[in-house]
Amino acid sequence: MHWYRLRLRAAHVGTVKAPARSDRMTDTNLLPTLVENSLQIAWDFLDGVGEIDDRQRTAEFLLQNIKTQILRGEGRALLLSNRAIESFRRRPLLVS
């Protein structure tokens, strides 16, 4: 056998397959942080531009929207918050 073949074979001896990368969505420790960060980004923006009239309804709407997106597989906080803001702005306004 040539020296380079021995070297290639030696490189594979004892090689252990790397563990699978953990998916952000399956790590339940990160979900509360993801929800909190996304909600805070959306809240700060809407509050900063003065679009929050009913604080409780706004918080519930944003939280539900973010949770729905996470259940559909989205895991990026900025995208979650941007979509929640857009949905909030497009929601039908209910007259009480």
Backbone as a chain_set.jsonl record, in Angstrom:
{"seq": "MHWYRLRLRAAHVGTVKAPARSDRMTDTNLLPTLVENSLQIAWDFLDGVGEIDDRQRTAEFLLQNIKTQILRGEGRALLLSNRAIESFRRRPLLVS", "coords": {"N": [[0.84, -1.169, 0.0], [0.43, 2.244, -0.724], [1.958, 5.092, 0.844], [0.232, 7.315, 1.092], [-2.32, 6.211, 1.021], [-2.336, 4.731, 3.352], [-2.204, 6.797, 5.142], [-4.655, 8.092, 4.668], [-6.413, 6.064, 5.476], [-5.731, 5.881, 8.16], [-6.615, 8.302, 9.073], [-9.329, 7.962, 9.259], [-9.745, 6.116, 11.214], [-11.154, 5.55, 14.293], [-12.699, 7.764, 14.114], [-15.38, 9.668, 15.14], [-18.788, 10.093, 14.602], [-20.102, 13.311, 14.342], [-22.258, 14.774, 16.758], [-25.719, 15.364, 16.108], [-26.805, 18.597, 15.147], [-28.494, 20.557, 17.441], [-31.84, 21.432, 17.095], [-33.22, 24.645, 17.163], [-35.923, 24.922, 17.654], [-36.701, 22.615, 18.978], [-35.529, 22.727, 21.401], [-36.646, 23.204, 24.407], [-35.892, 24.922, 26.403], [-35.107, 27.267, 25.203], [-37.372, 28.357, 24.054], [-39.148, 30.024, 25.739], [-37.504, 32.301, 25.971], [-37.202, 33.06, 23.307], [-39.862, 33.714, 22.654], [-40.301, 35.796, 24.495], [-38.314, 37.696, 23.726], [-39.087, 38.254, 21.074], [-41.665, 39.265, 21.445], [-41.06, 41.515, 22.987], [-39.557, 43.089, 21.203], [-41.482, 43.657, 19.213], [-43.414, 44.96, 20.805], [-41.972, 47.2, 21.817], [-41.485, 48.593, 19.438], [-44.116, 49.162, 18.439], [-45.12, 50.613, 20.599], [-43.359, 52.739, 20.601], [-44.023, 54.1, 18.246], [-46.515, 54.876, 18.838], [-48.825, 53.255, 18.469], [-50.289, 51.681, 20.169], [-53.265, 51.214, 21.684], [-55.066, 49.781, 23.389], [-53.598, 48.179, 25.844], [-53.684, 45.573, 26.978], [-55.152, 44.011, 25.086], [-53.48, 44.344, 22.878], [-51.088, 43.128, 23.759], [-52.009, 40.482, 24.096], [-52.762, 39.88, 21.45], [-50.297, 40.106, 20.042], [-48.764, 38.157, 21.397], [-50.228, 35.775, 20.853], [-50.0, 35.713, 18.07], [-47.222, 35.458, 17.705], [-46.758, 32.997, 19.016], [-48.223, 31.285, 17.346], [-46.764, 31.483, 14.965], [-44.34, 30.321, 15.787], [-45.164, 27.717, 16.304], [-45.593, 26.962, 13.719], [-43.064, 26.73, 12.836], [-41.218, 28.826, 12.664], [-38.295, 30.418, 13.861], [-36.803, 32.691, 14.268], [-36.23, 35.572, 15.989], [-36.427, 38.309, 15.191], [-37.79, 38.166, 12.757], [-40.151, 36.972, 13.642], [-41.159, 39.032, 15.294], [-41.424, 41.154, 13.438], [-43.359, 40.125, 11.671], [-45.48, 39.856, 13.447], [-45.954, 42.535, 14.086], [-46.744, 43.494, 11.574], [-49.072, 41.958, 11.176], [-50.569, 42.93, 13.309], [-50.972, 45.571, 12.517], [-52.574, 45.146, 10.315], [-54.853, 44.011, 11.29], [-58.388, 43.684, 11.724], [-60.155, 46.432, 12.994], [-62.047, 46.418, 15.851], [-65.103, 47.726, 16.804], [-66.239, 48.88, 19.859]], "CA": [[0.0, 0.0, 0.0], [1.184, 3.482, -0.755], [1.926, 5.84, 2.1], [-0.916, 8.22, 1.175], [-3.503, 5.407, 1.344], [-2.257, 4.431, 4.784], [-2.516, 8.034, 5.85], [-6.098, 8.294, 4.561], [-7.077, 5.068, 6.317], [-5.468, 6.229, 9.553], [-7.42, 9.473, 9.414], [-10.704, 7.551, 9.522], [-9.785, 5.205, 12.351], [-11.54, 6.203, 15.533], [-13.492, 8.959, 13.871], [-16.727, 9.566, 15.687], [-19.724, 10.975, 13.912], [-20.47, 14.471, 15.154], [-23.656, 14.745, 17.157], [-26.596, 16.214, 15.309], [-26.997, 19.945, 15.662], [-29.818, 20.643, 18.046], [-32.732, 22.386, 16.452], [-33.67, 25.657, 18.121], [-37.328, 24.762, 17.966], [-36.921, 21.481, 19.864], [-34.934, 23.007, 22.703], [-37.706, 23.887, 25.146], [-35.312, 25.965, 27.249], [-34.961, 28.5, 24.434], [-38.658, 28.872, 23.594], [-39.612, 31.205, 26.473], [-36.645, 33.432, 25.629], [-37.559, 33.459, 21.946], [-41.16, 34.391, 22.73], [-40.117, 37.054, 25.224], [-37.548, 38.644, 22.907], [-39.903, 38.654, 19.927], [-42.743, 40.111, 21.956], [-40.483, 42.793, 23.428], [-39.194, 43.855, 20.001], [-42.722, 44.148, 18.615], [-44.017, 45.909, 21.743], [-41.181, 48.44, 21.832], [-41.702, 49.315, 18.187], [-45.477, 49.69, 18.4], [-45.235, 51.63, 21.639], [-42.555, 53.882, 20.171], [-44.715, 54.858, 17.197], [-47.811, 55.274, 19.376], [-49.916, 52.468, 17.887], [-50.928, 50.838, 21.177], [-54.384, 51.853, 22.371], [-55.459, 48.877, 24.468], [-52.365, 47.455, 26.157], [-53.977, 44.157, 27.204], [-55.495, 43.376, 23.797], [-52.286, 44.35, 22.035], [-50.188, 42.091, 24.27], [-52.6, 39.179, 23.778], [-52.685, 39.691, 20.0], [-48.9, 39.859, 19.667], [-48.345, 36.87, 21.951], [-50.865, 34.702, 20.09], [-49.417, 35.71, 16.736], [-45.856, 34.919, 17.812], [-46.867, 31.574, 19.342], [-48.679, 30.588, 16.138], [-45.63, 31.416, 14.04], [-43.376, 29.357, 16.326], [-45.734, 26.389, 16.066], [-45.444, 26.693, 12.283], [-41.661, 26.444, 12.554], [-40.322, 29.983, 12.612], [-37.491, 30.507, 15.063], [-35.978, 33.897, 14.265], [-36.946, 36.568, 16.791], [-36.716, 39.529, 14.448], [-38.841, 37.855, 11.789], [-41.374, 36.788, 14.423], [-41.672, 40.336, 15.727], [-41.842, 41.92, 12.263], [-44.63, 39.579, 11.19], [-46.498, 40.186, 14.442], [-46.255, 43.954, 13.891], [-47.508, 43.608, 10.328], [-50.409, 41.407, 11.444], [-51.246, 43.86, 14.203], [-51.372, 46.731, 11.737], [-53.59, 44.74, 9.347], [-56.012, 43.419, 11.961], [-59.601, 44.507, 11.655], [-60.42, 47.151, 14.227], [-63.372, 46.14, 16.36], [-65.731, 48.863, 17.467], [-66.929, 48.394, 21.034]], "C": [[0.886, 1.233, 0.0], [1.001, 4.241, 0.543], [0.7, 6.744, 2.221], [-2.205, 7.46, 1.467], [-3.512, 5.039, 2.823], [-2.652, 5.657, 5.603], [-4.024, 8.313, 5.822], [-6.858, 7.319, 5.456], [-6.905, 5.409, 7.79], [-6.329, 7.418, 9.998], [-8.847, 9.087, 9.783], [-10.829, 6.605, 10.706], [-10.139, 5.999, 13.598], [-12.343, 7.475, 15.34], [-14.909, 8.721, 14.383], [-17.61, 10.555, 14.957], [-20.129, 12.105, 14.858], [-21.94, 14.381, 15.544], [-24.474, 15.711, 16.314], [-26.764, 17.573, 15.981], [-28.4, 20.036, 16.237], [-30.619, 21.736, 17.361], [-33.245, 23.358, 17.491], [-35.109, 25.416, 18.554], [-37.597, 23.58, 18.902], [-36.319, 21.702, 21.237], [-35.917, 23.854, 23.506], [-37.165, 24.959, 26.081], [-35.214, 27.301, 26.527], [-36.292, 29.113, 24.025], [-39.161, 30.065, 24.404], [-38.795, 32.457, 26.152], [-36.976, 33.962, 24.245], [-38.881, 34.228, 21.939], [-41.005, 35.758, 23.391], [-39.392, 38.097, 24.377], [-38.375, 39.158, 21.732], [-41.015, 39.594, 20.346], [-42.213, 41.489, 22.355], [-40.109, 43.678, 22.245], [-40.45, 44.474, 19.387], [-43.364, 45.219, 19.498], [-43.29, 47.256, 21.729], [-41.414, 49.266, 20.575], [-43.086, 49.961, 18.175], [-45.703, 50.787, 19.437], [-44.494, 52.903, 21.222], [-43.228, 54.728, 19.107], [-46.135, 55.22, 17.612], [-49.002, 54.512, 18.837], [-50.629, 51.568, 18.902], [-52.012, 51.652, 21.88], [-54.777, 51.043, 23.601], [-54.275, 47.955, 24.751], [-52.62, 45.951, 26.314], [-54.278, 43.437, 25.899], [-54.285, 43.31, 22.87], [-51.322, 43.255, 22.464], [-50.71, 40.702, 23.92], [-52.506, 38.875, 22.288], [-51.262, 39.331, 19.576], [-48.429, 38.492, 20.15], [-48.94, 35.715, 21.158], [-50.258, 34.58, 18.701], [-48.026, 35.082, 16.749], [-45.892, 33.425, 18.111], [-47.297, 30.764, 18.123], [-47.539, 30.433, 15.143], [-44.6, 30.381, 14.497], [-43.874, 27.935, 16.094], [-45.644, 25.989, 14.596], [-43.988, 26.533, 11.872], [-40.719, 27.621, 12.504], [-39.578, 30.112, 13.933], [-36.586, 31.727, 15.146], [-36.765, 35.044, 14.903], [-37.327, 37.814, 15.991], [-37.816, 39.3, 13.419], [-40.176, 37.645, 12.494], [-41.979, 38.127, 14.805], [-42.145, 41.173, 14.542], [-43.18, 41.439, 11.716], [-45.767, 39.888, 12.166], [-46.912, 41.652, 14.308], [-47.125, 44.141, 12.651], [-48.93, 43.078, 10.505], [-51.215, 42.346, 12.33], [-51.765, 45.065, 13.425], [-52.503, 46.397, 10.752], [-54.859, 44.184, 9.985], [-57.226, 44.307, 11.777], [-59.841, 45.175, 13.011], [-61.873, 46.902, 14.634], [-63.903, 47.361, 17.098], [-66.504, 48.327, 18.671], [-68.146, 49.232, 21.328]], "O": [[1.942, 1.267, 0.632], [0.012, 4.055, 1.252], [0.177, 6.928, 3.32], [-3.104, 8.011, 2.103], [-4.562, 5.035, 3.466], [-3.342, 5.555, 6.617], [-4.601, 8.722, 6.829], [-7.827, 7.696, 6.115], [-7.835, 5.243, 8.579], [-6.718, 7.514, 11.162], [-9.506, 9.803, 10.537], [-11.943, 6.328, 11.151], [-9.496, 7.001, 13.913], [-12.633, 8.183, 16.304], [-15.537, 7.704, 14.089], [-17.23, 11.703, 14.724], [-20.455, 11.874, 16.022], [-22.773, 13.958, 14.741], [-23.976, 16.744, 15.867], [-26.851, 17.681, 17.204], [-29.374, 19.641, 15.595], [-30.113, 22.825, 17.089], [-33.66, 22.952, 18.577], [-35.466, 25.68, 19.702], [-38.637, 23.555, 19.56], [-36.584, 20.924, 22.153], [-36.012, 25.066, 23.311], [-37.922, 25.829, 26.51], [-35.236, 28.354, 27.164], [-36.334, 30.294, 23.678], [-39.575, 31.055, 23.801], [-39.347, 33.555, 26.073], [-37.024, 35.174, 24.033], [-38.997, 35.268, 21.291], [-41.523, 36.757, 22.893], [-39.813, 39.252, 24.319], [-38.365, 40.351, 21.432], [-41.276, 40.598, 19.684], [-42.851, 42.507, 22.086], [-40.324, 44.889, 22.285], [-40.477, 45.665, 19.078], [-43.805, 46.256, 19.004], [-43.916, 48.312, 21.639], [-41.525, 50.49, 20.638], [-43.215, 51.16, 17.931], [-46.396, 51.769, 19.174], [-44.966, 54.012, 21.471], [-43.03, 55.942, 19.064], [-46.88, 55.807, 16.827], [-50.096, 55.07, 18.754], [-51.487, 50.774, 18.52], [-51.731, 52.633, 22.569], [-54.813, 51.564, 24.715], [-53.992, 47.048, 23.968], [-51.833, 45.143, 25.822], [-53.722, 42.371, 25.634], [-54.096, 42.322, 22.16], [-50.795, 42.529, 21.621], [-49.942, 39.839, 23.495], [-52.205, 37.746, 21.901], [-51.052, 38.367, 18.84], [-47.777, 37.756, 19.41], [-48.228, 34.768, 20.824], [-50.029, 33.474, 18.211], [-47.702, 34.264, 15.888], [-45.13, 32.662, 17.517], [-46.783, 29.668, 17.897], [-47.37, 29.369, 14.548], [-44.051, 29.647, 13.674], [-43.097, 27.052, 15.731], [-45.622, 24.801, 14.275], [-43.693, 26.238, 10.714], [-39.517, 27.431, 12.316], [-40.163, 29.935, 15.001], [-35.7, 31.789, 15.998], [-37.826, 35.432, 14.415], [-38.447, 38.31, 16.115], [-38.68, 40.157, 13.233], [-41.215, 38.087, 12.004], [-43.183, 38.332, 14.654], [-43.175, 41.84, 14.639], [-44.032, 42.245, 11.342], [-46.893, 40.152, 11.744], [-48.097, 41.972, 14.407], [-48.122, 44.863, 12.684], [-49.885, 43.693, 10.031], [-52.413, 42.53, 12.117], [-52.884, 45.522, 13.66], [-53.295, 47.27, 10.398], [-55.837, 43.917, 9.286], [-57.109, 45.529, 11.686], [-59.735, 44.528, 14.053], [-62.8, 47.145, 13.862], [-63.205, 47.949, 17.924], [-67.329, 47.424, 18.527], [-68.86, 48.966, 22.295]]}, "num_chains": 1, "name": "protein.A"}
